[in-house]
Amino acid sequence: MTPLEILMLMSIVLLIGIFVGHYTAFTLGGLAVLFGLTLWGDTNVLYLFGQTFNGMMTNFILVAVPLFIFMGCLMERSGIADMLFSSLHLLLGGVRGGLAVATIVISTLFAASTGIIAASISTMAVLALPAMISRNYNPELSVGTVMSGGCLGILIPPSIMLIIYGVTAGESVGKLYAGAIFPGLILSGLYIAYALIACGINPKLGPPLPLEERNAIPWSQKIISTLISLVPPIGLIFAALGSIIAGMATPTEAAAVGALGTIIIAAIYRKLTWAVIREACLTTLKTTSMVLWIVAGALCFAAVLMGLECGKAVEEFMLGLGLNRYVVLMMMMLILFILGCIMDWTEIILITVPIFGPIITALKFDPLWFGVVFCVNLQMAFLTPPFGYALFFMRGLAPPGVTIYHIYRSIIPFLILQAIGLILVIIFPQTVLWLPSVVFSK
């Protein structure tokens, strides 16, 4: 069999295993052993798996993963989102679509504080979604706002996705964090603009709050309340993300600082009980175990692919087409989007990055820029059926009156906005490269 045929066969069997319902991590690992022993024809492949596991277990940067997940779990229970939404609810409620804007703003702040989407979506689904629905907001706009805003958590630093990408591609996580800030803010800005424009054209989509509700609290009190509720998340962002950007701490050290900061915030809001700590630790343990088992299985799967020269064969094939480098880039983006509909983002990174990396180098694209573009693309996977995580979360948390029809229709305009954001980042590479060049110039 040729390497390309081997790649197609392994990919088809992998997809069959996933669709049948087998656990992803064990499907990847089992197929790695099966194809490794069968096609490699040598038991030395088992030693390769041992080295792969050892390399992952001794990688210091991966310590940041459970710490950032722990941050997200405590942030969800600290009361910050409750206070912030209550403040912005009154401050922006008089604007058409103001509650949708408030939801996106809070989701953006949460994204810059946690690095995972579960905390953002579950919190805003409980706080913002019922508030919008009860005030006659369009269900599709409401649901789409919560899901798309929550998905920013996987892109805006401190993102778990960027850590896994950095480890796989050998890129600096600090530079990836700096490079992803503006693309994340671009997407957030597009969502806000869409909510304001859509509700401005059709007020029935997001009507303003009744005048008596807006006037119940003086403007001065609204502004003071908003500023007070903004201090904790912004302080946490500066403590965790700011220390990385400023070069004062590694991502792992910053994650520890952020976790400590979240504990302090939870204590200030009188939410730091043993029950909360126990639940946060258990959730962190389960989530981290799931992520790292998938990482281990995918690394072994990718090692077999590369050992059988499948990556080299793909590189020669794509470069041999003689196409413009941006056409090749678009082909890779399309492949990633399709994979995002049927596979988990962790598997996609660990399997495709070793294959796409040499192609990007040969085409003379900046690898840091491509890393952020790669992750902006994968963010779309969280909204695309059948395996969109945001869709699963929303189906479990949606209030009465919000149907699966609303959930699936709601993603259409936001997927278009994400595609626009991806195109903007591709057309204007400095949206990614400027901040890392300034921060890491020395």
One Martini backbone bead per residue (centre of mass of N, CA, C, O) as a GRO file, in nm:
protein
  442
    1MET     BB    1   0.098   0.035   0.019
    2THR     BB    2   0.050   0.353   0.012
    3PRO     BB    3   0.053   0.624   0.209
    4LEU     BB    4  -0.223   0.737   0.110
    5GLU     BB    5  -0.380   0.473   0.154
    6ILE     BB    6  -0.322   0.452   0.454
    7LEU     BB    7  -0.453   0.718   0.537
    8MET     BB    8  -0.737   0.652   0.436
    9LEU     BB    9  -0.781   0.394   0.601
   10MET     BB   10  -0.736   0.513   0.887
   11SER     BB   11  -0.955   0.731   0.865
   12ILE     BB   12  -1.200   0.549   0.814
   13VAL     BB   13  -1.174   0.374   1.069
   14LEU     BB   14  -1.192   0.605   1.269
   15LEU     BB   15  -1.476   0.709   1.189
   16ILE     BB   16  -1.621   0.448   1.248
   17GLY     BB   17  -1.550   0.431   1.549
   18ILE     BB   18  -1.688   0.700   1.628
   19PHE     BB   19  -1.978   0.643   1.512
   20VAL     BB   20  -2.026   0.382   1.686
   21GLY     BB   21  -1.906   0.485   1.998
   22HIS     BB   22  -1.627   0.493   2.068
   23TYR     BB   23  -1.371   0.581   2.235
   24THR     BB   24  -1.147   0.798   2.123
   25ALA     BB   25  -0.881   0.728   2.266
   26PHE     BB   26  -0.902   0.409   2.212
   27THR     BB   27  -0.926   0.424   1.910
   28LEU     BB   28  -0.655   0.556   1.853
   29GLY     BB   29  -0.473   0.358   2.009
   30GLY     BB   30  -0.570   0.093   1.876
   31LEU     BB   31  -0.500   0.173   1.581
   32ALA     BB   32  -0.202   0.220   1.630
   33VAL     BB   33  -0.138  -0.073   1.704
   34LEU     BB   34  -0.257  -0.219   1.461
   35PHE     BB   35  -0.103  -0.061   1.231
   36GLY     BB   36   0.179  -0.082   1.344
   37LEU     BB   37   0.205  -0.397   1.344
   38THR     BB   38   0.108  -0.446   1.047
   39LEU     BB   39   0.274  -0.215   0.873
   40TRP     BB   40   0.550  -0.207   1.015
   41GLY     BB   41   0.653  -0.502   1.116
   42ASP     BB   42   0.725  -0.400   1.425
   43THR     BB   43   0.767  -0.392   1.778
   44ASN     BB   44   0.903  -0.104   1.803
   45VAL     BB   45   0.638   0.062   1.815
   46LEU     BB   46   0.598   0.027   2.124
   47TYR     BB   47   0.836   0.209   2.204
   48LEU     BB   48   0.719   0.461   2.076
   49PHE     BB   49   0.477   0.482   2.267
   50GLY     BB   50   0.638   0.512   2.524
   51GLN     BB   51   0.780   0.778   2.441
   52THR     BB   52   0.522   0.938   2.399
   53PHE     BB   53   0.415   0.922   2.687
   54ASN     BB   54   0.666   1.038   2.828
   55GLY     BB   55   0.668   1.313   2.682
   56MET     BB   56   0.392   1.403   2.789
   57MET     BB   57   0.439   1.361   3.107
   58THR     BB   58   0.712   1.567   3.087
   59ASN     BB   59   0.538   1.816   3.007
   60PHE     BB   60   0.516   2.118   3.158
   61ILE     BB   61   0.292   2.277   2.997
   62LEU     BB   62   0.047   2.073   3.072
   63VAL     BB   63  -0.009   2.183   3.362
   64ALA     BB   64  -0.204   2.416   3.266
   65VAL     BB   65  -0.466   2.265   3.209
   66PRO     BB   66  -0.585   2.207   3.500
   67LEU     BB   67  -0.564   2.502   3.598
   68PHE     BB   68  -0.761   2.630   3.390
   69ILE     BB   69  -0.999   2.447   3.455
   70PHE     BB   70  -1.021   2.531   3.751
   71MET     BB   71  -1.082   2.823   3.694
   72GLY     BB   72  -1.350   2.775   3.544
   73CYS     BB   73  -1.503   2.634   3.774
   74LEU     BB   74  -1.484   2.874   3.979
   75MET     BB   75  -1.598   3.100   3.803
   76GLU     BB   76  -1.884   2.974   3.781
   77ARG     BB   77  -1.911   3.003   4.127
   78SER     BB   78  -1.827   3.315   4.218
   79GLY     BB   79  -2.042   3.553   4.093
   80ILE     BB   80  -1.944   3.734   3.859
   81ALA     BB   81  -2.159   3.696   3.636
   82ASP     BB   82  -2.400   3.792   3.795
   83MET     BB   83  -2.308   4.086   3.845
   84LEU     BB   84  -2.240   4.165   3.551
   85PHE     BB   85  -2.518   4.112   3.425
   86SER     BB   86  -2.684   4.297   3.605
   87SER     BB   87  -2.538   4.557   3.516
   88LEU     BB   88  -2.559   4.532   3.199
   89HIS     BB   89  -2.862   4.498   3.186
   90LEU     BB   90  -2.912   4.804   3.273
   91LEU     BB   91  -2.709   4.961   3.090
   92LEU     BB   92  -2.811   4.805   2.796
   93GLY     BB   93  -3.131   4.769   2.790
   94GLY     BB   94  -3.205   5.035   2.608
   95VAL     BB   95  -3.091   4.866   2.383
   96ARG     BB   96  -3.097   4.718   2.096
   97GLY     BB   97  -2.962   4.420   2.192
   98GLY     BB   98  -2.826   4.458   2.481
   99LEU     BB   99  -2.828   4.165   2.600
  100ALA     BB  100  -2.650   4.043   2.380
  101VAL     BB  101  -2.407   4.223   2.432
  102ALA     BB  102  -2.367   4.146   2.728
  103THR     BB  103  -2.312   3.847   2.671
  104ILE     BB  104  -2.054   3.887   2.498
  105VAL     BB  105  -1.886   4.044   2.701
  106ILE     BB  106  -1.885   3.827   2.923
  107SER     BB  107  -1.770   3.598   2.746
  108THR     BB  108  -1.501   3.742   2.688
  109LEU     BB  109  -1.408   3.761   2.983
  110PHE     BB  110  -1.423   3.460   3.037
  111ALA     BB  111  -1.223   3.372   2.818
  112ALA     BB  112  -0.985   3.554   2.961
  113SER     BB  113  -1.013   3.351   3.240
  114THR     BB  114  -1.024   3.021   3.145
  115GLY     BB  115  -1.018   2.839   2.842
  116ILE     BB  116  -1.326   2.746   2.846
  117ILE     BB  117  -1.665   2.674   2.741
  118ALA     BB  118  -1.843   2.551   2.964
  119ALA     BB  119  -1.861   2.791   3.160
  120SER     BB  120  -1.986   3.002   2.970
  121ILE     BB  121  -2.238   2.853   2.862
  122SER     BB  122  -2.367   2.763   3.131
  123THR     BB  123  -2.388   3.043   3.260
  124MET     BB  124  -2.544   3.197   3.025
  125ALA     BB  125  -2.782   2.994   3.008
  126VAL     BB  126  -2.883   3.072   3.300
  127LEU     BB  127  -2.879   3.391   3.283
  128ALA     BB  128  -2.938   3.512   2.982
  129LEU     BB  129  -3.150   3.342   2.833
  130PRO     BB  130  -3.401   3.387   3.014
  131ALA     BB  131  -3.391   3.698   2.996
  132MET     BB  132  -3.440   3.718   2.688
  133ILE     BB  133  -3.695   3.547   2.659
  134SER     BB  134  -3.873   3.715   2.869
  135ARG     BB  135  -3.808   3.981   2.661
  136ASN     BB  136  -3.866   3.887   2.355
  137TYR     BB  137  -3.646   3.743   2.231
  138ASN     BB  138  -3.505   3.585   1.991
  139PRO     BB  139  -3.420   3.260   2.016
  140GLU     BB  140  -3.189   3.249   1.804
  141LEU     BB  141  -3.026   3.490   1.903
  142SER     BB  142  -2.989   3.395   2.193
  143VAL     BB  143  -2.850   3.123   2.140
  144GLY     BB  144  -2.622   3.222   1.951
  145THR     BB  145  -2.490   3.413   2.154
  146VAL     BB  146  -2.415   3.208   2.371
  147MET     BB  147  -2.248   3.010   2.195
  148SER     BB  148  -2.046   3.204   2.055
  149GLY     BB  149  -1.940   3.337   2.311
  150GLY     BB  150  -1.843   3.071   2.448
  151CYS     BB  151  -1.633   2.988   2.214
  152LEU     BB  152  -1.408   3.199   2.287
  153GLY     BB  153  -1.262   3.019   2.510
  154ILE     BB  154  -1.082   2.852   2.284
  155LEU     BB  155  -0.914   3.124   2.182
  156ILE     BB  156  -0.891   3.302   2.408
  157PRO     BB  157  -0.687   3.378   2.632
  158PRO     BB  158  -0.656   3.089   2.813
  159SER     BB  159  -0.605   2.836   2.589
  160ILE     BB  160  -0.611   2.499   2.544
  161MET     BB  161  -0.566   2.481   2.240
  162LEU     BB  162  -0.295   2.643   2.231
  163ILE     BB  163  -0.136   2.444   2.397
  164ILE     BB  164  -0.164   2.194   2.218
  165TYR     BB  165  -0.050   2.325   1.967
  166GLY     BB  166   0.226   2.413   2.077
  167VAL     BB  167   0.324   2.128   2.150
  168THR     BB  168   0.290   2.001   1.862
  169ALA     BB  169   0.446   2.244   1.688
  170GLY     BB  170   0.668   2.405   1.863
  171GLU     BB  171   0.531   2.653   1.988
  172SER     BB  172   0.483   2.938   2.146
  173VAL     BB  173   0.243   3.003   2.375
  174GLY     BB  174   0.286   3.303   2.423
  175LYS     BB  175   0.263   3.385   2.120
  176LEU     BB  176  -0.015   3.265   2.071
  177TYR     BB  177  -0.159   3.438   2.275
  178ALA     BB  178  -0.089   3.710   2.147
  179GLY     BB  179  -0.207   3.637   1.856
  180ALA     BB  180  -0.520   3.573   1.962
  181ILE     BB  181  -0.648   3.834   2.065
  182PHE     BB  182  -0.751   3.988   1.810
  183PRO     BB  183  -0.922   3.766   1.679
  184GLY     BB  184  -1.112   3.741   1.922
  185LEU     BB  185  -1.209   4.041   1.912
  186ILE     BB  186  -1.321   4.033   1.628
  187LEU     BB  187  -1.543   3.829   1.682
  188SER     BB  188  -1.680   3.985   1.907
  189GLY     BB  189  -1.739   4.237   1.730
  190LEU     BB  190  -1.917   4.090   1.521
  191TYR     BB  191  -2.138   4.003   1.718
  192ILE     BB  192  -2.217   4.283   1.816
  193ALA     BB  193  -2.285   4.405   1.539
  194TYR     BB  194  -2.507   4.205   1.467
  195ALA     BB  195  -2.698   4.263   1.703
  196LEU     BB  196  -2.736   4.568   1.645
  197ILE     BB  197  -2.826   4.555   1.346
  198ALA     BB  198  -3.059   4.352   1.362
  199CYS     BB  199  -3.218   4.513   1.587
  200GLY     BB  200  -3.230   4.780   1.430
  201ILE     BB  201  -3.400   4.668   1.192
  202ASN     BB  202  -3.536   4.447   1.408
  203PRO     BB  203  -3.677   4.496   1.716
  204LYS     BB  204  -3.803   4.204   1.768
  205LEU     BB  205  -3.534   4.055   1.830
  206GLY     BB  206  -3.436   4.314   2.051
  207PRO     BB  207  -3.584   4.462   2.279
  208PRO     BB  208  -3.611   4.695   2.492
  209LEU     BB  209  -3.648   4.792   2.790
  210PRO     BB  210  -3.850   4.908   2.993
  211LEU     BB  211  -3.861   5.219   3.124
  212GLU     BB  212  -3.912   5.144   3.427
  213GLU     BB  213  -3.666   4.951   3.449
  214ARG     BB  214  -3.445   5.162   3.371
  215ASN     BB  215  -3.544   5.386   3.604
  216ALA     BB  216  -3.504   5.234   3.883
  217ILE     BB  217  -3.198   5.312   3.833
  218PRO     BB  218  -2.947   5.504   3.851
  219TRP     BB  219  -2.681   5.576   3.655
  220SER     BB  220  -2.461   5.591   3.870
  221GLN     BB  221  -2.518   5.307   3.985
  222LYS     BB  222  -2.469   5.147   3.729
  223ILE     BB  223  -2.171   5.227   3.684
  224ILE     BB  224  -2.058   5.137   3.956
  225SER     BB  225  -2.150   4.840   3.938
  226THR     BB  226  -1.990   4.774   3.680
  227LEU     BB  227  -1.705   4.842   3.782
  228ILE     BB  228  -1.702   4.643   4.020
  229SER     BB  229  -1.760   4.381   3.840
  230LEU     BB  230  -1.492   4.422   3.655
  231VAL     BB  231  -1.243   4.386   3.838
  232PRO     BB  232  -1.200   4.078   3.880
  233PRO     BB  233  -1.162   3.979   3.580
  234ILE     BB  234  -0.939   4.183   3.506
  235GLY     BB  235  -0.743   4.097   3.726
  236LEU     BB  236  -0.718   3.803   3.624
  237ILE     BB  237  -0.610   3.869   3.344
  238PHE     BB  238  -0.352   4.014   3.441
  239ALA     BB  239  -0.240   3.779   3.611
  240ALA     BB  240  -0.233   3.567   3.377
  241LEU     BB  241  -0.198   3.697   3.089
  242GLY     BB  242  -0.009   3.939   3.153
  243SER     BB  243   0.238   3.768   3.253
  244ILE     BB  244   0.292   3.645   2.974
  245ILE     BB  245   0.315   3.897   2.790
  246ALA     BB  246   0.541   4.030   2.987
  247GLY     BB  247   0.742   3.782   3.073
  248MET     BB  248   0.697   3.683   3.389
  249ALA     BB  249   0.557   3.411   3.275
  250THR     BB  250   0.456   3.115   3.230
  251PRO     BB  251   0.179   2.943   3.159
  252THR     BB  252   0.199   2.770   3.415
  253GLU     BB  253   0.243   2.999   3.620
  254ALA     BB  254  -0.010   3.163   3.538
  255ALA     BB  255  -0.213   2.942   3.611
  256ALA     BB  256  -0.149   2.945   3.914
  257VAL     BB  257  -0.221   3.240   3.959
  258GLY     BB  258  -0.514   3.218   3.855
  259ALA     BB  259  -0.612   3.006   4.056
  260LEU     BB  260  -0.559   3.178   4.306
  261GLY     BB  261  -0.737   3.419   4.219
  262THR     BB  262  -1.003   3.256   4.212
  263ILE     BB  263  -1.006   3.179   4.508
  264ILE     BB  264  -1.018   3.469   4.617
  265ILE     BB  265  -1.280   3.550   4.476
  266ALA     BB  266  -1.458   3.329   4.601
  267ALA     BB  267  -1.408   3.429   4.893
  268ILE     BB  268  -1.522   3.717   4.863
  269TYR     BB  269  -1.813   3.584   4.761
  270ARG     BB  270  -1.873   3.331   4.948
  271LYS     BB  271  -1.797   3.042   4.761
  272LEU     BB  272  -1.572   2.897   4.949
  273THR     BB  273  -1.629   2.571   4.964
  274TRP     BB  274  -1.589   2.239   4.993
  275ALA     BB  275  -1.794   2.167   4.776
  276VAL     BB  276  -1.674   2.345   4.553
  277ILE     BB  277  -1.389   2.230   4.553
  278ARG     BB  278  -1.465   1.937   4.498
  279GLU     BB  279  -1.615   1.985   4.231
  280ALA     BB  280  -1.381   2.125   4.082
  281CYS     BB  281  -1.178   1.888   4.107
  282LEU     BB  282  -1.347   1.671   3.965
  283THR     BB  283  -1.385   1.819   3.697
  284THR     BB  284  -1.086   1.850   3.639
  285LEU     BB  285  -1.014   1.551   3.636
  286LYS     BB  286  -1.206   1.460   3.409
  287THR     BB  287  -1.119   1.661   3.186
  288THR     BB  288  -0.815   1.605   3.185
  289SER     BB  289  -0.829   1.304   3.128
  290MET     BB  290  -0.971   1.324   2.860
  291VAL     BB  291  -0.768   1.502   2.710
  292LEU     BB  292  -0.500   1.328   2.763
  293TRP     BB  293  -0.598   1.064   2.636
  294ILE     BB  294  -0.637   1.182   2.357
  295VAL     BB  295  -0.351   1.278   2.322
  296ALA     BB  296  -0.214   1.003   2.345
  297GLY     BB  297  -0.365   0.858   2.113
  298ALA     BB  298  -0.301   1.070   1.888
  299LEU     BB  299   0.008   1.052   1.902
  300CYS     BB  300   0.025   0.756   1.817
  301PHE     BB  301  -0.126   0.784   1.550
  302ALA     BB  302   0.067   1.000   1.430
  303ALA     BB  303   0.328   0.830   1.450
  304VAL     BB  304   0.241   0.621   1.241
  305LEU     BB  305   0.193   0.807   1.005
  306MET     BB  306   0.485   0.922   0.995
  307GLY     BB  307   0.636   0.645   0.984
  308LEU     BB  308   0.471   0.584   0.698
  309GLU     BB  309   0.488   0.864   0.527
  310CYS     BB  310   0.217   1.032   0.503
  311GLY     BB  311   0.307   1.327   0.533
  312LYS     BB  312   0.500   1.332   0.289
  313ALA     BB  313   0.285   1.257   0.077
  314VAL     BB  314   0.103   1.504   0.118
  315GLU     BB  315   0.313   1.716   0.057
  316GLU     BB  316   0.382   1.626  -0.233
  317PHE     BB  317   0.097   1.648  -0.345
  318MET     BB  318   0.029   1.952  -0.284
  319LEU     BB  319   0.290   2.074  -0.412
  320GLY     BB  320   0.249   1.920  -0.699
  321LEU     BB  321   0.005   2.099  -0.810
  322GLY     BB  322   0.096   2.412  -0.853
  323LEU     BB  323  -0.034   2.606  -0.659
  324ASN     BB  324  -0.131   2.851  -0.498
  325ARG     BB  325  -0.076   2.904  -0.167
  326TYR     BB  326  -0.372   3.000  -0.102
  327VAL     BB  327  -0.512   2.752  -0.214
  328VAL     BB  328  -0.381   2.551  -0.023
  329LEU     BB  329  -0.485   2.686   0.233
  330MET     BB  330  -0.788   2.650   0.166
  331MET     BB  331  -0.776   2.344   0.163
  332MET     BB  332  -0.699   2.316   0.461
  333MET     BB  333  -0.943   2.468   0.577
  334LEU     BB  334  -1.155   2.273   0.465
  335ILE     BB  335  -1.055   2.021   0.607
  336LEU     BB  336  -1.089   2.132   0.895
  337PHE     BB  337  -1.392   2.186   0.880
  338ILE     BB  338  -1.481   1.896   0.823
  339LEU     BB  339  -1.346   1.767   1.070
  340GLY     BB  340  -1.507   1.947   1.279
  341CYS     BB  341  -1.784   1.786   1.223
  342ILE     BB  342  -1.645   1.474   1.317
  343MET     BB  343  -1.428   1.592   1.525
  344ASP     BB  344  -1.208   1.650   1.757
  345TRP     BB  345  -0.982   1.898   1.813
  346THR     BB  346  -0.751   1.728   1.930
  347GLU     BB  347  -0.718   1.531   1.698
  348ILE     BB  348  -0.672   1.733   1.472
  349ILE     BB  349  -0.411   1.853   1.574
  350LEU     BB  350  -0.238   1.582   1.616
  351ILE     BB  351  -0.272   1.489   1.308
  352THR     BB  352  -0.231   1.758   1.117
  353VAL     BB  353   0.019   1.923   1.202
  354PRO     BB  354   0.248   1.727   1.101
  355ILE     BB  355   0.143   1.762   0.802
  356PHE     BB  356   0.112   2.085   0.764
  357GLY     BB  357   0.377   2.210   0.859
  358PRO     BB  358   0.570   2.157   0.608
  359ILE     BB  359   0.387   2.307   0.406
  360ILE     BB  360   0.406   2.588   0.534
  361THR     BB  361   0.712   2.611   0.509
  362ALA     BB  362   0.727   2.573   0.195
  363LEU     BB  363   0.521   2.834   0.155
  364LYS     BB  364   0.614   3.071   0.355
  365PHE     BB  365   0.466   3.070   0.616
  366ASP     BB  366   0.380   3.170   0.917
  367PRO     BB  367   0.355   2.959   1.187
  368LEU     BB  368   0.211   3.143   1.389
  369TRP     BB  369  -0.018   3.237   1.208
  370PHE     BB  370  -0.125   2.954   1.139
  371GLY     BB  371  -0.200   2.869   1.425
  372VAL     BB  372  -0.429   3.078   1.458
  373VAL     BB  373  -0.589   3.007   1.207
  374PHE     BB  374  -0.641   2.717   1.288
  375CYS     BB  375  -0.803   2.794   1.556
  376VAL     BB  376  -1.022   2.963   1.424
  377ASN     BB  377  -1.136   2.732   1.261
  378LEU     BB  378  -1.192   2.529   1.502
  379GLN     BB  379  -1.409   2.702   1.640
  380MET     BB  380  -1.636   2.613   1.438
  381ALA     BB  381  -1.671   2.317   1.552
  382PHE     BB  382  -1.863   2.404   1.801
  383LEU     BB  383  -2.117   2.473   1.575
  384THR     BB  384  -2.099   2.192   1.425
  385PRO     BB  385  -2.251   1.944   1.301
  386PRO     BB  386  -2.268   1.669   1.518
  387PHE     BB  387  -2.000   1.770   1.727
  388GLY     BB  388  -2.099   2.023   1.875
  389TYR     BB  389  -2.056   2.127   2.189
  390ALA     BB  390  -2.254   2.367   2.207
  391LEU     BB  391  -2.503   2.200   2.130
  392PHE     BB  392  -2.499   2.010   2.371
  393PHE     BB  393  -2.518   2.215   2.597
  394MET     BB  394  -2.784   2.353   2.499
  395ARG     BB  395  -2.972   2.106   2.508
  396GLY     BB  396  -2.936   2.081   2.833
  397LEU     BB  397  -3.003   2.417   2.903
  398ALA     BB  398  -3.256   2.481   2.774
  399PRO     BB  399  -3.532   2.638   2.790
  400PRO     BB  400  -3.842   2.668   2.762
  401GLY     BB  401  -3.906   2.709   2.401
  402VAL     BB  402  -3.628   2.578   2.322
  403THR     BB  403  -3.536   2.425   2.039
  404ILE     BB  404  -3.361   2.245   1.811
  405TYR     BB  405  -3.433   2.435   1.584
  406HIS     BB  406  -3.314   2.692   1.712
  407ILE     BB  407  -3.026   2.591   1.752
  408TYR     BB  408  -2.954   2.529   1.449
  409ARG     BB  409  -3.036   2.808   1.327
  410SER     BB  410  -2.850   3.000   1.507
  411ILE     BB  411  -2.561   2.930   1.367
  412ILE     BB  412  -2.549   3.056   1.085
  413PRO     BB  413  -2.458   3.360   1.128
  414PHE     BB  414  -2.204   3.279   1.307
  415LEU     BB  415  -2.052   3.118   1.092
  416ILE     BB  416  -2.022   3.356   0.901
  417LEU     BB  417  -1.863   3.534   1.099
  418GLN     BB  418  -1.628   3.335   1.133
  419ALA     BB  419  -1.545   3.339   0.836
  420ILE     BB  420  -1.482   3.640   0.827
  421GLY     BB  421  -1.265   3.634   1.046
  422LEU     BB  422  -1.077   3.439   0.898
  423ILE     BB  423  -1.031   3.617   0.646
  424LEU     BB  424  -0.910   3.861   0.795
  425VAL     BB  425  -0.662   3.708   0.910
  426ILE     BB  426  -0.549   3.631   0.630
  427ILE     BB  427  -0.532   3.918   0.498
  428PHE     BB  428  -0.433   4.020   0.806
  429PRO     BB  429  -0.157   3.916   0.969
  430GLN     BB  430  -0.117   4.149   1.191
  431THR     BB  431  -0.340   4.053   1.384
  432VAL     BB  432  -0.120   3.840   1.489
  433LEU     BB  433   0.194   3.961   1.468
  434TRP     BB  434   0.220   4.229   1.622
  435LEU     BB  435   0.221   4.163   1.928
  436PRO     BB  436   0.457   3.956   1.935
  437SER     BB  437   0.668   4.161   1.814
  438VAL     BB  438   0.652   4.351   2.063
  439VAL     BB  439   0.678   4.161   2.316
  440PHE     BB  440   0.918   3.955   2.165
  441SER     BB  441   1.168   4.140   2.063
  442LYS     BB  442   1.393   4.077   2.295
   0.00000   0.00000   0.00000
